[in-house]
Structures are given as C-alpha cells and as structure tokens.
C-alpha cells in the first residue's frame, strides 16, 4: 500500500508540473514574417537581399520578386536588411505587425565634395572654408580633384586622394581652366583636367598645358606644352589600339572616325556615320554622337543611327556588326516617312566603359524627375542587362565608373558653376 501511495503522489506531482509548464509553452508563439523588398527610388523589387534575424543569426534572401519569408518565436524580433550599395535597414517585428511587410532600401551615396570627404571620418578639406569642385579625374587607383574655395575664387588646389576620398597631398594653383574646341563637338567648352588616350592626366592652365605626374603620393607638374600643340596632337585623340590613334570629326549631320599611326601624318578613315533624319529631329545645332572604345583588343563603334554596334580589328577593319534597338523609338515624320528618335526615350547617347571590370554602361535621363540612370549593356548581343539609378539630382556632369563604383559631379542649379563630387557603389 505504501508503494502504491508513493506512485500516486509521483503521478500527481508530474501532472501538476505539466500544468505549470504548458501555459509557459503556449506563450511562445511561432509566426511567419513575410514581406517584399523594394528599391526606394525606382520602386523595383530587389532580389538577393540578405534578411537576418537578430538574436539567433538565422537569415534568408529575397527572391526575384523581392519576396522573403522567415519564422520567428516570441513577441518581438529585429530584422536587419542589407544589400551591397544600399543603406542597411533594421525593422522591429512584433506578433501584432501586419503582414506582408513593405521594406524600402535606399542607395548609399557618400559626398566627396562641398564640405565633406568620403573617408572613415568626415572632415573639411580646406580648414574653415567650403570646397567647390571644378573637375576631377581617375588616375590608376587615385582621384585627382580640382577644387576652389567658396570664399576666395583665387584659392585653387588640386588634391590627390584615394578612391574613397582620403587626402594624400595637394598643390596650390591659379588661373586654371581653358575653353577648348573639340572637332567632334558643336562648340567650345571649359576644360580643367584632360585624360589622354595613354591614361595620363593633363592640367589646363591659362597659357600652358601641364602633365600631372604622381610619385610617392605627391603631385608634380611637368612638360609644359603650348595649346597649339595639344589642340592638334593631344585633345582630338579619343582612344588608341596598339600603334593606331583614333579621333573623330562631326557636325549636325554626320560623324567621321579616323585613325593615324603614331609618328606618322597619314590619316585614314574608319567609318562615316550619318543621321538621315537630322532636319526633322533637331531644331538646334548639335554634333552627331558616335561613342567609341577599345574592348578586348577591338575598336567598338556605337552607331545609334543605323541601330548597330560595330567591331573593328587591330588593322581597323570591320569584323562584326551587332544589331540593337534598345535606344530607339519609331515614328512617322512630316512627310509620312518612317523614322526614329534617339531622344524620345531619354537616351543621352553616352556610353561609359569600366576598364577595371570591362563592363559597359549606357546613360539615361528621366524627363519627369530628371533622375539619371545607368543601364548595363551587353555589347556582344546589343541588349540591356540591368538598371542602376544614380541619384535624384537633376544636374549631373562627368559620370565616370571605376571598379564597380560610379563617380559624378552634382550642382543644385543649371547655371551654377561649382559642383560637389559624389560616389556610390553599383
């Protein structure tokens, strides 16, 4: 009997224990967190975004539609959303949060100009002054930034910085900048820095052109040249392929690409491209644009007026044509003839080559917002691969891309002379 009593007591205690535990278990709820992740600017779904649950470190990634799903326990959890080139975002989720979530990630844009410099810390370049960028260039893994004090227009400097904006050295300057007429452009434009076909950067002063030489992260100005010499032999050259130097001449109807062999005066024409709809499409003077670049030891010409990309070998002979229509919109002109307009879909006719990654981008500008966009282009088949919004700034100049990083100068107003320099990862 005693043993039976002991057994009964143990059973009663076990049941009481279970009754005490069960309410605690019922309080730990399991819930699925679902949601969609979008680019805050273009509102496009973002795939492959990393979603991490703080605490236990579990993570998932969003699919092609930007959708994600994750289970969590408890009343409150924090989710961290991160994607390269975008600002990370943290959201607290509770058991009363409505699903699905709508998460918007913003592009990460860092200022290298005006007052701030991209670095581990933000700081002034000119102590007590704000900086106004006049021009910049990329030289190997360094930035050359030509700037002027907002408080003193005569106080000009050229800075040598890292690609992130860390200042290595600078040099005081005066009387920089010159109006130059290029043979493939309709009028003169102000030029401060000029990167030639050999990758060297020239500084244009009032009376001379200086080559910028960098040694031990210091800036030196060497080999002063007269403008007559540079205008004839240096500025027109767009690119080079082995011993051939390529340049262009253009007006509002046509563009001719030529080459000459180095140390020779013999000029040969590579290609003549004409715009047969010029009188209908344009009401003001402008030059026909035909971007060219060297890609995998071939010269590539972008013929927007015949809807093709043409490749030339080392002898400057045509070897391949790739049809493309990503840049055109067809319509009927005043005479009822079928024509097309390059500008109707806001294609700026600019092509940018990232020589580090060997990727090629086209530049677009939206009419409603003025927002600039890069579209990666597969030049081997003439199609667009992806779209990268740059910024909400309506006035952007001199876009350069180096190693999956875009740089651009920004100004608040169209008439503003001075600019800030920005960078972002793409």
TORKOL-4160 file (C-alpha; in steps of 0.2 Angstrom, whole numbers, padded with zeros to 4 digits, m for minus):
426
<pt num="1" X="0000" Y="0000" Z="0000"/>
<pt num="2" X="0014" Y="0012" Z="0004"/>
<pt num="3" X="0022" Y="0009" Z="m0013"/>
<pt num="4" X="0005" Y="0012" Z="m0021"/>
<pt num="5" X="0004" Y="0029" Z="m0012"/>
<pt num="6" X="0021" Y="0034" Z="m0017"/>
<pt num="7" X="0017" Y="0030" Z="m0035"/>
<pt num="8" X="0001" Y="0040" Z="m0034"/>
<pt num="9" X="0010" Y="0055" Z="m0027"/>
<pt num="10" X="0023" Y="0055" Z="m0041"/>
<pt num="11" X="0009" Y="0054" Z="m0054"/>
<pt num="12" X="0000" Y="0069" Z="m0046"/>
<pt num="13" X="0016" Y="0079" Z="m0045"/>
<pt num="14" X="0020" Y="0076" Z="m0063"/>
<pt num="15" X="0003" Y="0081" Z="m0069"/>
<pt num="16" X="0005" Y="0097" Z="m0058"/>
<pt num="17" X="0022" Y="0101" Z="m0066"/>
<pt num="18" X="0015" Y="0098" Z="m0084"/>
<pt num="19" X="0000" Y="0110" Z="m0080"/>
<pt num="20" X="0013" Y="0123" Z="m0074"/>
<pt num="21" X="0024" Y="0121" Z="m0090"/>
<pt num="22" X="0010" Y="0121" Z="m0103"/>
<pt num="23" X="0005" Y="0139" Z="m0100"/>
<pt num="24" X="0023" Y="0144" Z="m0102"/>
<pt num="25" X="0024" Y="0135" Z="m0118"/>
<pt num="26" X="0008" Y="0142" Z="m0125"/>
<pt num="27" X="0015" Y="0160" Z="m0123"/>
<pt num="28" X="0030" Y="0156" Z="m0135"/>
<pt num="29" X="0021" Y="0158" Z="m0152"/>
<pt num="30" X="0028" Y="0154" Z="m0169"/>
<pt num="31" X="0024" Y="0166" Z="m0183"/>
<pt num="32" X="0030" Y="0168" Z="m0201"/>
<pt num="33" X="0036" Y="0185" Z="m0206"/>
<pt num="34" X="0033" Y="0189" Z="m0224"/>
<pt num="35" X="0037" Y="0204" Z="m0235"/>
<pt num="36" X="0043" Y="0212" Z="m0251"/>
<pt num="37" X="0059" Y="0222" Z="m0253"/>
<pt num="38" X="0060" Y="0237" Z="m0265"/>
<pt num="39" X="0072" Y="0250" Z="m0271"/>
<pt num="40" X="0066" Y="0266" Z="m0263"/>
<pt num="41" X="0070" Y="0276" Z="m0278"/>
<pt num="42" X="0064" Y="0266" Z="m0293"/>
<pt num="43" X="0052" Y="0255" Z="m0283"/>
<pt num="44" X="0059" Y="0240" Z="m0292"/>
<pt num="45" X="0059" Y="0223" Z="m0282"/>
<pt num="46" X="0076" Y="0219" Z="m0275"/>
<pt num="47" X="0081" Y="0200" Z="m0276"/>
<pt num="48" X="0095" Y="0193" Z="m0266"/>
<pt num="49" X="0093" Y="0205" Z="m0251"/>
<pt num="50" X="0100" Y="0197" Z="m0235"/>
<pt num="51" X="0087" Y="0197" Z="m0221"/>
<pt num="52" X="0095" Y="0192" Z="m0204"/>
<pt num="53" X="0085" Y="0189" Z="m0188"/>
<pt num="54" X="0094" Y="0196" Z="m0173"/>
<pt num="55" X="0097" Y="0185" Z="m0159"/>
<pt num="56" X="0099" Y="0168" Z="m0167"/>
<pt num="57" X="0108" Y="0174" Z="m0183"/>
<pt num="58" X="0096" Y="0165" Z="m0195"/>
<pt num="59" X="0095" Y="0173" Z="m0212"/>
<pt num="60" X="0086" Y="0171" Z="m0228"/>
<pt num="61" X="0087" Y="0180" Z="m0245"/>
<pt num="62" X="0073" Y="0188" Z="m0255"/>
<pt num="63" X="0068" Y="0180" Z="m0272"/>
<pt num="64" X="0066" Y="0188" Z="m0289"/>
<pt num="65" X="0050" Y="0197" Z="m0284"/>
<pt num="66" X="0059" Y="0204" Z="m0268"/>
<pt num="67" X="0049" Y="0192" Z="m0258"/>
<pt num="68" X="0055" Y="0184" Z="m0242"/>
<pt num="69" X="0048" Y="0173" Z="m0228"/>
<pt num="70" X="0055" Y="0169" Z="m0211"/>
<pt num="71" X="0048" Y="0160" Z="m0195"/>
<pt num="72" X="0052" Y="0168" Z="m0178"/>
<pt num="73" X="0046" Y="0164" Z="m0160"/>
<pt num="74" X="0042" Y="0177" Z="m0146"/>
<pt num="75" X="0033" Y="0193" Z="m0146"/>
<pt num="76" X="0047" Y="0204" Z="m0153"/>
<pt num="77" X="0061" Y="0202" Z="m0165"/>
<pt num="78" X="0073" Y="0213" Z="m0175"/>
<pt num="79" X="0076" Y="0210" Z="m0194"/>
<pt num="80" X="0091" Y="0218" Z="m0202"/>
<pt num="81" X="0090" Y="0220" Z="m0221"/>
<pt num="82" X="0107" Y="0223" Z="m0231"/>
<pt num="83" X="0112" Y="0223" Z="m0249"/>
<pt num="84" X="0129" Y="0230" Z="m0256"/>
<pt num="85" X="0127" Y="0248" Z="m0262"/>
<pt num="86" X="0112" Y="0251" Z="m0251"/>
<pt num="87" X="0110" Y="0258" Z="m0234"/>
<pt num="88" X="0106" Y="0244" Z="m0221"/>
<pt num="89" X="0089" Y="0245" Z="m0213"/>
<pt num="90" X="0083" Y="0237" Z="m0196"/>
<pt num="91" X="0064" Y="0234" Z="m0193"/>
<pt num="92" X="0056" Y="0228" Z="m0176"/>
<pt num="93" X="0043" Y="0215" Z="m0179"/>
<pt num="94" X="0030" Y="0210" Z="m0166"/>
<pt num="95" X="0016" Y="0197" Z="m0165"/>
<pt num="96" X="0004" Y="0211" Z="m0170"/>
<pt num="97" X="0014" Y="0218" Z="m0185"/>
<pt num="98" X="0003" Y="0217" Z="m0201"/>
<pt num="99" X="0010" Y="0205" Z="m0215"/>
<pt num="100" X="0017" Y="0206" Z="m0228"/>
<pt num="101" X="0030" Y="0220" Z="m0224"/>
<pt num="102" X="0034" Y="0233" Z="m0236"/>
<pt num="103" X="0053" Y="0237" Z="m0235"/>
<pt num="104" X="0062" Y="0250" Z="m0245"/>
<pt num="105" X="0081" Y="0252" Z="m0246"/>
<pt num="106" X="0089" Y="0267" Z="m0251"/>
<pt num="107" X="0105" Y="0269" Z="m0262"/>
<pt num="108" X="0121" Y="0273" Z="m0252"/>
<pt num="109" X="0128" Y="0289" Z="m0258"/>
<pt num="110" X="0143" Y="0297" Z="m0250"/>
<pt num="111" X="0148" Y="0315" Z="m0253"/>
<pt num="112" X="0166" Y="0319" Z="m0258"/>
<pt num="113" X="0163" Y="0337" Z="m0261"/>
<pt num="114" X="0157" Y="0353" Z="m0255"/>
<pt num="115" X="0162" Y="0352" Z="m0236"/>
<pt num="116" X="0163" Y="0333" Z="m0234"/>
<pt num="117" X="0176" Y="0320" Z="m0240"/>
<pt num="118" X="0172" Y="0301" Z="m0241"/>
<pt num="119" X="0183" Y="0293" Z="m0228"/>
<pt num="120" X="0182" Y="0283" Z="m0211"/>
<pt num="121" X="0178" Y="0300" Z="m0204"/>
<pt num="122" X="0170" Y="0316" Z="m0212"/>
<pt num="123" X="0181" Y="0331" Z="m0212"/>
<pt num="124" X="0184" Y="0348" Z="m0221"/>
<pt num="125" X="0197" Y="0349" Z="m0235"/>
<pt num="126" X="0200" Y="0367" Z="m0233"/>
<pt num="127" X="0200" Y="0372" Z="m0214"/>
<pt num="128" X="0187" Y="0385" Z="m0212"/>
<pt num="129" X="0181" Y="0385" Z="m0230"/>
<pt num="130" X="0169" Y="0375" Z="m0240"/>
<pt num="131" X="0176" Y="0366" Z="m0256"/>
<pt num="132" X="0168" Y="0368" Z="m0273"/>
<pt num="133" X="0174" Y="0355" Z="m0286"/>
<pt num="134" X="0179" Y="0362" Z="m0303"/>
<pt num="135" X="0184" Y="0345" Z="m0311"/>
<pt num="136" X="0191" Y="0328" Z="m0307"/>
<pt num="137" X="0199" Y="0313" Z="m0315"/>
<pt num="138" X="0203" Y="0295" Z="m0310"/>
<pt num="139" X="0222" Y="0290" Z="m0312"/>
<pt num="140" X="0225" Y="0272" Z="m0308"/>
<pt num="141" X="0219" Y="0269" Z="m0291"/>
<pt num="142" X="0219" Y="0288" Z="m0286"/>
<pt num="143" X="0207" Y="0303" Z="m0288"/>
<pt num="144" X="0213" Y="0320" Z="m0294"/>
<pt num="145" X="0201" Y="0333" Z="m0288"/>
<pt num="146" X="0202" Y="0351" Z="m0294"/>
<pt num="147" X="0194" Y="0362" Z="m0282"/>
<pt num="148" X="0191" Y="0381" Z="m0277"/>
<pt num="149" X="0187" Y="0389" Z="m0261"/>
<pt num="150" X="0169" Y="0396" Z="m0260"/>
<pt num="151" X="0176" Y="0411" Z="m0250"/>
<pt num="152" X="0191" Y="0415" Z="m0262"/>
<pt num="153" X="0189" Y="0412" Z="m0280"/>
<pt num="154" X="0208" Y="0414" Z="m0282"/>
<pt num="155" X="0212" Y="0400" Z="m0270"/>
<pt num="156" X="0213" Y="0384" Z="m0281"/>
<pt num="157" X="0220" Y="0367" Z="m0277"/>
<pt num="158" X="0222" Y="0350" Z="m0285"/>
<pt num="159" X="0220" Y="0336" Z="m0272"/>
<pt num="160" X="0227" Y="0318" Z="m0274"/>
<pt num="161" X="0216" Y="0307" Z="m0264"/>
<pt num="162" X="0211" Y="0288" Z="m0263"/>
<pt num="163" X="0196" Y="0282" Z="m0272"/>
<pt num="164" X="0187" Y="0284" Z="m0256"/>
<pt num="165" X="0192" Y="0302" Z="m0253"/>
<pt num="166" X="0207" Y="0301" Z="m0241"/>
<pt num="167" X="0219" Y="0315" Z="m0245"/>
<pt num="168" X="0237" Y="0311" Z="m0248"/>
<pt num="169" X="0243" Y="0328" Z="m0254"/>
<pt num="170" X="0238" Y="0344" Z="m0263"/>
<pt num="171" X="0246" Y="0358" Z="m0273"/>
<pt num="172" X="0241" Y="0376" Z="m0274"/>
<pt num="173" X="0236" Y="0383" Z="m0291"/>
<pt num="174" X="0230" Y="0398" Z="m0300"/>
<pt num="175" X="0222" Y="0403" Z="m0317"/>
<pt num="176" X="0216" Y="0385" Z="m0321"/>
<pt num="177" X="0204" Y="0381" Z="m0335"/>
<pt num="178" X="0203" Y="0384" Z="m0353"/>
<pt num="179" X="0189" Y="0385" Z="m0367"/>
<pt num="180" X="0193" Y="0371" Z="m0380"/>
<pt num="181" X="0185" Y="0367" Z="m0396"/>
<pt num="182" X="0185" Y="0348" Z="m0400"/>
<pt num="183" X="0182" Y="0343" Z="m0418"/>
<pt num="184" X="0168" Y="0331" Z="m0414"/>
<pt num="185" X="0158" Y="0344" Z="m0403"/>
<pt num="186" X="0147" Y="0359" Z="m0409"/>
<pt num="187" X="0155" Y="0372" Z="m0399"/>
<pt num="188" X="0169" Y="0376" Z="m0386"/>
<pt num="189" X="0168" Y="0370" Z="m0368"/>
<pt num="190" X="0178" Y="0374" Z="m0352"/>
<pt num="191" X="0191" Y="0361" Z="m0348"/>
<pt num="192" X="0201" Y="0359" Z="m0332"/>
<pt num="193" X="0208" Y="0342" Z="m0332"/>
<pt num="194" X="0210" Y="0331" Z="m0348"/>
<pt num="195" X="0214" Y="0312" Z="m0348"/>
<pt num="196" X="0223" Y="0307" Z="m0364"/>
<pt num="197" X="0222" Y="0291" Z="m0373"/>
<pt num="198" X="0238" Y="0285" Z="m0363"/>
<pt num="199" X="0229" Y="0287" Z="m0347"/>
<pt num="200" X="0239" Y="0302" Z="m0342"/>
<pt num="201" X="0230" Y="0317" Z="m0334"/>
<pt num="202" X="0234" Y="0335" Z="m0341"/>
<pt num="203" X="0230" Y="0351" Z="m0331"/>
<pt num="204" X="0225" Y="0366" Z="m0342"/>
<pt num="205" X="0231" Y="0382" Z="m0336"/>
<pt num="206" X="0228" Y="0399" Z="m0343"/>
<pt num="207" X="0244" Y="0399" Z="m0355"/>
<pt num="208" X="0251" Y="0381" Z="m0354"/>
<pt num="209" X="0245" Y="0363" Z="m0353"/>
<pt num="210" X="0254" Y="0353" Z="m0339"/>
<pt num="211" X="0256" Y="0334" Z="m0337"/>
<pt num="212" X="0252" Y="0329" Z="m0319"/>
<pt num="213" X="0265" Y="0317" Z="m0313"/>
<pt num="214" X="0262" Y="0307" Z="m0297"/>
<pt num="215" X="0276" Y="0300" Z="m0287"/>
<pt num="216" X="0276" Y="0294" Z="m0268"/>
<pt num="217" X="0258" Y="0301" Z="m0267"/>
<pt num="218" X="0264" Y="0318" Z="m0272"/>
<pt num="219" X="0259" Y="0329" Z="m0287"/>
<pt num="220" X="0271" Y="0337" Z="m0299"/>
<pt num="221" X="0268" Y="0347" Z="m0315"/>
<pt num="222" X="0279" Y="0343" Z="m0329"/>
<pt num="223" X="0282" Y="0345" Z="m0348"/>
<pt num="224" X="0273" Y="0362" Z="m0351"/>
<pt num="225" X="0265" Y="0362" Z="m0369"/>
<pt num="226" X="0258" Y="0376" Z="m0380"/>
<pt num="227" X="0240" Y="0375" Z="m0383"/>
<pt num="228" X="0243" Y="0374" Z="m0402"/>
<pt num="229" X="0252" Y="0358" Z="m0400"/>
<pt num="230" X="0239" Y="0350" Z="m0389"/>
<pt num="231" X="0224" Y="0356" Z="m0399"/>
<pt num="232" X="0232" Y="0347" Z="m0414"/>
<pt num="233" X="0240" Y="0332" Z="m0407"/>
<pt num="234" X="0233" Y="0328" Z="m0390"/>
<pt num="235" X="0215" Y="0334" Z="m0387"/>
<pt num="236" X="0207" Y="0326" Z="m0403"/>
<pt num="237" X="0213" Y="0308" Z="m0399"/>
<pt num="238" X="0198" Y="0298" Z="m0392"/>
<pt num="239" X="0207" Y="0281" Z="m0389"/>
<pt num="240" X="0221" Y="0270" Z="m0396"/>
<pt num="241" X="0223" Y="0252" Z="m0401"/>
<pt num="242" X="0242" Y="0247" Z="m0402"/>
<pt num="243" X="0250" Y="0260" Z="m0413"/>
<pt num="244" X="0234" Y="0267" Z="m0420"/>
<pt num="245" X="0227" Y="0283" Z="m0413"/>
<pt num="246" X="0208" Y="0286" Z="m0416"/>
<pt num="247" X="0199" Y="0303" Z="m0417"/>
<pt num="248" X="0183" Y="0310" Z="m0424"/>
<pt num="249" X="0176" Y="0325" Z="m0433"/>
<pt num="250" X="0157" Y="0328" Z="m0433"/>
<pt num="251" X="0143" Y="0341" Z="m0437"/>
<pt num="252" X="0125" Y="0341" Z="m0435"/>
<pt num="253" X="0123" Y="0328" Z="m0449"/>
<pt num="254" X="0137" Y="0316" Z="m0449"/>
<pt num="255" X="0152" Y="0309" Z="m0439"/>
<pt num="256" X="0168" Y="0303" Z="m0446"/>
<pt num="257" X="0180" Y="0292" Z="m0437"/>
<pt num="258" X="0199" Y="0292" Z="m0442"/>
<pt num="259" X="0215" Y="0284" Z="m0437"/>
<pt num="260" X="0233" Y="0288" Z="m0439"/>
<pt num="261" X="0248" Y="0278" Z="m0435"/>
<pt num="262" X="0259" Y="0286" Z="m0421"/>
<pt num="263" X="0274" Y="0296" Z="m0428"/>
<pt num="264" X="0265" Y="0297" Z="m0445"/>
<pt num="265" X="0255" Y="0310" Z="m0453"/>
<pt num="266" X="0245" Y="0298" Z="m0464"/>
<pt num="267" X="0226" Y="0299" Z="m0460"/>
<pt num="268" X="0214" Y="0285" Z="m0464"/>
<pt num="269" X="0195" Y="0285" Z="m0462"/>
<pt num="270" X="0187" Y="0271" Z="m0452"/>
<pt num="271" X="0169" Y="0274" Z="m0453"/>
<pt num="272" X="0157" Y="0288" Z="m0459"/>
<pt num="273" X="0140" Y="0288" Z="m0450"/>
<pt num="274" X="0126" Y="0300" Z="m0455"/>
<pt num="275" X="0109" Y="0305" Z="m0447"/>
<pt num="276" X="0097" Y="0305" Z="m0462"/>
<pt num="277" X="0083" Y="0312" Z="m0451"/>
<pt num="278" X="0093" Y="0326" Z="m0444"/>
<pt num="279" X="0082" Y="0340" Z="m0451"/>
<pt num="280" X="0066" Y="0333" Z="m0444"/>
<pt num="281" X="0073" Y="0328" Z="m0427"/>
<pt num="282" X="0084" Y="0343" Z="m0422"/>
<pt num="283" X="0079" Y="0361" Z="m0421"/>
<pt num="284" X="0096" Y="0367" Z="m0415"/>
<pt num="285" X="0114" Y="0363" Z="m0419"/>
<pt num="286" X="0122" Y="0348" Z="m0411"/>
<pt num="287" X="0135" Y="0336" Z="m0416"/>
<pt num="288" X="0131" Y="0318" Z="m0421"/>
<pt num="289" X="0137" Y="0307" Z="m0407"/>
<pt num="290" X="0146" Y="0290" Z="m0410"/>
<pt num="291" X="0154" Y="0284" Z="m0394"/>
<pt num="292" X="0169" Y="0273" Z="m0397"/>
<pt num="293" X="0180" Y="0262" Z="m0385"/>
<pt num="294" X="0193" Y="0248" Z="m0385"/>
<pt num="295" X="0186" Y="0232" Z="m0379"/>
<pt num="296" X="0195" Y="0216" Z="m0379"/>
<pt num="297" X="0208" Y="0222" Z="m0391"/>
<pt num="298" X="0195" Y="0228" Z="m0403"/>
<pt num="299" X="0188" Y="0245" Z="m0408"/>
<pt num="300" X="0170" Y="0246" Z="m0405"/>
<pt num="301" X="0159" Y="0260" Z="m0413"/>
<pt num="302" X="0141" Y="0263" Z="m0407"/>
<pt num="303" X="0131" Y="0268" Z="m0422"/>
<pt num="304" X="0115" Y="0274" Z="m0415"/>
<pt num="305" X="0109" Y="0280" Z="m0432"/>
<pt num="306" X="0109" Y="0263" Z="m0440"/>
<pt num="307" X="0105" Y="0253" Z="m0425"/>
<pt num="308" X="0121" Y="0243" Z="m0423"/>
<pt num="309" X="0137" Y="0241" Z="m0414"/>
<pt num="310" X="0152" Y="0238" Z="m0425"/>
<pt num="311" X="0168" Y="0229" Z="m0420"/>
<pt num="312" X="0185" Y="0233" Z="m0429"/>
<pt num="313" X="0201" Y="0223" Z="m0428"/>
<pt num="314" X="0218" Y="0229" Z="m0424"/>
<pt num="315" X="0220" Y="0234" Z="m0443"/>
<pt num="316" X="0205" Y="0245" Z="m0441"/>
<pt num="317" X="0194" Y="0233" Z="m0452"/>
<pt num="318" X="0176" Y="0229" Z="m0448"/>
<pt num="319" X="0174" Y="0211" Z="m0442"/>
<pt num="320" X="0157" Y="0211" Z="m0434"/>
<pt num="321" X="0141" Y="0220" Z="m0433"/>
<pt num="322" X="0128" Y="0218" Z="m0418"/>
<pt num="323" X="0110" Y="0224" Z="m0421"/>
<pt num="324" X="0102" Y="0233" Z="m0407"/>
<pt num="325" X="0086" Y="0243" Z="m0404"/>
<pt num="326" X="0087" Y="0247" Z="m0386"/>
<pt num="327" X="0089" Y="0266" Z="m0389"/>
<pt num="328" X="0076" Y="0270" Z="m0402"/>
<pt num="329" X="0058" Y="0274" Z="m0404"/>
<pt num="330" X="0050" Y="0273" Z="m0421"/>
<pt num="331" X="0038" Y="0286" Z="m0428"/>
<pt num="332" X="0032" Y="0294" Z="m0445"/>
<pt num="333" X="0040" Y="0311" Z="m0449"/>
<pt num="334" X="0031" Y="0326" Z="m0458"/>
<pt num="335" X="0032" Y="0318" Z="m0475"/>
<pt num="336" X="0025" Y="0301" Z="m0469"/>
<pt num="337" X="0042" Y="0293" Z="m0469"/>
<pt num="338" X="0046" Y="0280" Z="m0455"/>
<pt num="339" X="0059" Y="0287" Z="m0444"/>
<pt num="340" X="0066" Y="0285" Z="m0427"/>
<pt num="341" X="0070" Y="0297" Z="m0412"/>
<pt num="342" X="0085" Y="0293" Z="m0401"/>
<pt num="343" X="0080" Y="0306" Z="m0388"/>
<pt num="344" X="0061" Y="0301" Z="m0386"/>
<pt num="345" X="0065" Y="0288" Z="m0373"/>
<pt num="346" X="0078" Y="0299" Z="m0364"/>
<pt num="347" X="0094" Y="0290" Z="m0370"/>
<pt num="348" X="0108" Y="0303" Z="m0368"/>
<pt num="349" X="0119" Y="0294" Z="m0382"/>
<pt num="350" X="0133" Y="0292" Z="m0369"/>
<pt num="351" X="0142" Y="0276" Z="m0367"/>
<pt num="352" X="0154" Y="0273" Z="m0352"/>
<pt num="353" X="0167" Y="0259" Z="m0350"/>
<pt num="354" X="0173" Y="0252" Z="m0333"/>
<pt num="355" X="0190" Y="0247" Z="m0339"/>
<pt num="356" X="0193" Y="0238" Z="m0322"/>
<pt num="357" X="0178" Y="0226" Z="m0324"/>
<pt num="358" X="0177" Y="0228" Z="m0343"/>
<pt num="359" X="0158" Y="0232" Z="m0341"/>
<pt num="360" X="0149" Y="0244" Z="m0352"/>
<pt num="361" X="0135" Y="0256" Z="m0347"/>
<pt num="362" X="0123" Y="0267" Z="m0356"/>
<pt num="363" X="0117" Y="0284" Z="m0348"/>
<pt num="364" X="0098" Y="0289" Z="m0347"/>
<pt num="365" X="0089" Y="0303" Z="m0340"/>
<pt num="366" X="0071" Y="0303" Z="m0335"/>
<pt num="367" X="0060" Y="0318" Z="m0341"/>
<pt num="368" X="0048" Y="0319" Z="m0326"/>
<pt num="369" X="0061" Y="0318" Z="m0312"/>
<pt num="370" X="0077" Y="0322" Z="m0321"/>
<pt num="371" X="0085" Y="0307" Z="m0312"/>
<pt num="372" X="0100" Y="0299" Z="m0321"/>
<pt num="373" X="0101" Y="0280" Z="m0323"/>
<pt num="374" X="0115" Y="0268" Z="m0329"/>
<pt num="375" X="0110" Y="0253" Z="m0339"/>
<pt num="376" X="0122" Y="0240" Z="m0341"/>
<pt num="377" X="0124" Y="0234" Z="m0359"/>
<pt num="378" X="0130" Y="0218" Z="m0366"/>
<pt num="379" X="0139" Y="0224" Z="m0382"/>
<pt num="380" X="0141" Y="0207" Z="m0389"/>
<pt num="381" X="0122" Y="0205" Z="m0392"/>
<pt num="382" X="0116" Y="0223" Z="m0390"/>
<pt num="383" X="0104" Y="0221" Z="m0375"/>
<pt num="384" X="0102" Y="0229" Z="m0359"/>
<pt num="385" X="0106" Y="0219" Z="m0343"/>
<pt num="386" X="0101" Y="0229" Z="m0328"/>
<pt num="387" X="0096" Y="0246" Z="m0322"/>
<pt num="388" X="0105" Y="0256" Z="m0309"/>
<pt num="389" X="0098" Y="0273" Z="m0303"/>
<pt num="390" X="0111" Y="0285" Z="m0299"/>
<pt num="391" X="0103" Y="0300" Z="m0290"/>
<pt num="392" X="0089" Y="0311" Z="m0288"/>
<pt num="393" X="0100" Y="0326" Z="m0293"/>
<pt num="394" X="0094" Y="0334" Z="m0309"/>
<pt num="395" X="0110" Y="0342" Z="m0314"/>
<pt num="396" X="0124" Y="0329" Z="m0315"/>
<pt num="397" X="0140" Y="0331" Z="m0325"/>
<pt num="398" X="0155" Y="0320" Z="m0329"/>
<pt num="399" X="0150" Y="0302" Z="m0325"/>
<pt num="400" X="0165" Y="0290" Z="m0323"/>
<pt num="401" X="0165" Y="0272" Z="m0317"/>
<pt num="402" X="0179" Y="0263" Z="m0310"/>
<pt num="403" X="0179" Y="0245" Z="m0302"/>
<pt num="404" X="0160" Y="0245" Z="m0300"/>
<pt num="405" X="0160" Y="0262" Z="m0292"/>
<pt num="406" X="0152" Y="0277" Z="m0301"/>
<pt num="407" X="0158" Y="0295" Z="m0298"/>
<pt num="408" X="0148" Y="0310" Z="m0304"/>
<pt num="409" X="0148" Y="0329" Z="m0301"/>
<pt num="410" X="0132" Y="0337" Z="m0295"/>
<pt num="411" X="0126" Y="0355" Z="m0294"/>
<pt num="412" X="0110" Y="0362" Z="m0287"/>
<pt num="413" X="0105" Y="0373" Z="m0302"/>
<pt num="414" X="0108" Y="0373" Z="m0320"/>
<pt num="415" X="0118" Y="0390" Z="m0320"/>
<pt num="416" X="0128" Y="0385" Z="m0305"/>
<pt num="417" X="0147" Y="0385" Z="m0309"/>
<pt num="418" X="0153" Y="0375" Z="m0294"/>
<pt num="419" X="0149" Y="0357" Z="m0291"/>
<pt num="420" X="0151" Y="0343" Z="m0277"/>
<pt num="421" X="0158" Y="0326" Z="m0281"/>
<pt num="422" X="0149" Y="0311" Z="m0276"/>
<pt num="423" X="0152" Y="0292" Z="m0277"/>
<pt num="424" X="0142" Y="0276" Z="m0275"/>
<pt num="425" X="0144" Y="0258" Z="m0277"/>
<pt num="426" X="0134" Y="0249" Z="m0291"/>
